Structure formats: C-alpha cells, structure tokens
Amino acid sequence: MTNKKIFSLLGLATRSRNVVSGEFMTEKSVKEGTAKLVIVAEDASDNTKKEFGDMCSYRKVPYAVMGTKEELGKSMGKEMRASLSITDQGFAEAVIKLLQEVVQIHG
C-alpha cells in the first residue's frame, strides 16, 4: 500500500514540475544541488546504482533504491526510467517519510 502512495506522490510531483528523470538529468540535478531526493530503480544496473549511491552520499543527497524501471516511469506518465530526482523539498520530505516504511534511505 505504501508503494502506491509513493508512486502517486511521484505523479503529483511530476505534474507540478518538481521531478527530473533519466540518468543524465538526474545526475545534473544532483551536481547542481537541486536534487532533494534521488530514487533509482531496483532493476537498474549495478553500475548505475553504485554511481548514484556514491554521487548522492558525497553530496549529502538522500538516496533510495525502490520500484522497477517500469513502475517509476509509469508513476510519472512516461516510459521506463532507471532514476529520478525530486527537486522540491516538501515533496521530497513526504516521499522520504513513506520510503522509510519500505526501504532503507541512504545519505
């Protein structure tokens, strides 16, 4: 049930233009300091998970691995997405609160 809430919050955040997705845009938001939370799909490559994990811990950005590429993309009304970044503090805090019930959050 919590996953459904997380995916619907991601949809809301996307519609209000507070989410960037895809590896290039997610990485850009982390490096520019606009990322408040990064989520990487469970079925993303190990290299992708490690790369975002390292990048987020270095820059002190909360980071979680959750859902499949298909679920992440679908929640945003897009094709499959391996990674996304929430750029609004309020949305990020709401998602982090729900994520803590289902997965470990790093950073």
C-alpha positions as CSV (number, residue, x, y, z in Angstrom):
1,M,0.0,0.0,0.0
2,T,2.8,2.4,0.9
3,N,4.4,1.9,-2.6
4,K,1.1,3.0,-4.2
5,K,1.2,6.2,-2.1
6,I,4.8,6.8,-3.1
7,F,4.1,6.3,-6.8
8,S,1.0,8.7,-6.6
9,L,3.2,11.3,-4.9
10,L,5.8,10.9,-7.6
11,G,3.0,11.5,-10.1
12,L,1.9,14.7,-8.3
13,A,5.4,15.9,-8.1
14,T,5.9,15.3,-11.8
15,R,2.8,17.2,-12.8
16,S,3.9,20.1,-10.7
17,R,7.3,20.0,-12.5
18,N,9.3,19.0,-9.4
19,V,10.8,15.8,-10.8
20,V,13.6,15.3,-13.3
21,S,14.2,11.8,-14.7
22,G,16.6,9.8,-16.8
23,E,20.2,9.3,-15.8
24,F,21.6,12.5,-17.4
25,M,19.0,14.9,-15.9
26,T,19.1,13.1,-12.5
27,E,22.9,13.4,-12.4
28,K,22.7,17.0,-13.5
29,S,20.3,17.9,-10.7
30,V,22.5,16.2,-8.1
31,K,25.6,18.0,-9.3
32,E,23.8,21.4,-9.5
33,G,22.4,20.9,-6.0
34,T,18.7,21.0,-6.9
35,A,18.1,17.3,-6.1
36,K,16.4,16.8,-2.7
37,L,15.9,13.1,-3.1
38,V,17.1,10.5,-5.7
39,I,15.3,7.3,-6.4
40,V,16.9,4.6,-8.5
41,A,15.0,1.5,-9.8
42,E,15.8,-1.9,-8.3
43,D,16.3,-3.3,-11.8
44,A,18.8,-0.6,-12.8
45,S,22.3,-1.8,-13.5
46,D,24.6,-2.3,-10.5
47,N,26.9,0.3,-12.0
48,T,24.0,2.9,-12.1
49,K,23.1,2.1,-8.5
50,K,26.7,2.5,-7.4
51,E,27.3,5.6,-9.4
52,F,24.2,7.4,-7.9
53,G,24.9,6.0,-4.5
54,D,28.4,7.4,-4.5
55,M,27.4,10.7,-6.0
56,C,24.5,11.2,-3.5
57,S,26.5,10.3,-0.4
58,Y,29.3,12.6,-1.5
59,R,26.8,15.5,-1.9
60,K,24.7,14.5,1.1
61,V,21.5,13.9,-1.0
62,P,19.0,11.3,0.3
63,Y,19.0,8.3,-2.0
64,A,16.8,5.2,-2.2
65,V,16.5,2.1,-4.4
66,M,12.9,1.3,-5.0
67,G,10.5,0.0,-7.6
68,T,11.2,-1.2,-11.1
69,K,12.1,1.0,-14.1
70,E,8.6,0.4,-15.4
71,E,6.9,1.4,-12.1
72,L,9.0,4.6,-11.8
73,G,8.2,5.6,-15.4
74,K,4.5,4.7,-15.2
75,S,4.1,6.8,-12.0
76,M,5.4,9.8,-13.9
77,G,3.3,9.1,-17.0
78,K,6.5,8.2,-19.0
79,E,8.4,5.3,-20.5
80,M,10.7,3.3,-18.2
81,R,13.0,5.3,-16.0
82,A,16.0,4.0,-14.1
83,S,16.4,7.1,-12.0
84,L,14.7,10.2,-10.9
85,S,15.3,13.2,-8.7
86,I,12.7,15.2,-6.7
87,T,13.7,18.9,-6.7
88,D,11.1,20.2,-4.2
89,Q,11.9,19.9,-0.5
90,G,8.2,19.4,0.5
91,F,7.6,16.6,-1.9
92,A,11.0,15.0,-1.1
93,E,10.2,15.0,2.7
94,A,6.7,13.5,2.1
95,V,8.2,10.7,-0.1
96,I,11.1,10.1,2.3
97,K,8.6,9.7,5.2
98,L,6.8,7.0,3.2
99,L,10.0,5.4,1.9
100,Q,11.2,4.9,5.4
101,E,8.4,2.4,5.9
102,V,9.5,0.2,3.0
103,V,13.2,0.7,2.1
104,Q,16.4,1.9,3.6
105,I,17.3,5.5,2.7
106,H,21.0,6.4,2.3
107,G,22.6,9.8,2.6
